Amino acid sequence: MAKVGKTIANLLIGATVGVAVGYILATDKETRQEDMEKVKKSLNSLKGKFAKKGMDVEEEIYHS
């Protein structure tokens, strides 16, 4: 059973790497940079939301 899980994980990792390499080879540099800026903004936004949520949870735990 564990072998099946490892096989599926390896397959998904391989597919992800393949998609990433294909994307890099298929797009031009400017488009990739624009897309990366969008991804960075999204990740920073999520990071801020999670940090705020963590602070709220921490405050709730310690002030209860």
N, C-alpha and C positions, 0 to 999 in steps of 0.2 A: 504494500500500500504506500509506503514511504517513497518507493521508487517512482510511482506514478506522479506523486506530488512534485518530486524533483524534476521529472521529465517535463511536466507542464510548466513549472517555473522556468526551466531552461528554454523552453520553446517561447514563452512570453518575453523573456529577456532578449533572445535572438531576434524576435520580431520587432521589438522596440529599437534595438540597435540598427536593424535593417531599415526601419522607417526613418530613423534619424540620419543615417548615411544617405539614403535616397533623397531626403529633404535638402540636405546640404549640397548634394550634387545637382539637384534639379532647379534650385533657386539661385538668383543672383545675390551678390553681397548686400546691396542696399535693402532688398526685401527682407533678407534674414536679419539685418540690423534693426529694421523697423519692427519686425515680429518679436525680436528679443526685447526691445524696449517695452512693447506691450506686455510681454510676459513678466518682465521685471516690475512694471507698475502694478500688475495684478497680484504678484507675489508680495510686494510691499504692502498693498492694501490688505491682503489676507493676514499678513504678519501683524499689522496694526490691529485688525479686528480680534485676532487670537490673543494678542498681548492685552488688549482691553478686557476681553472676556476673562482671561487669567487673573487680571487685577481685581475684577469684580468678584470672582470666585474666592480669591484669596481674602479679600476684604470681608466677604460674607462669612468665611470660616473663622477668621480671627476676631471678628466683632460680634459674633453670635453669643 
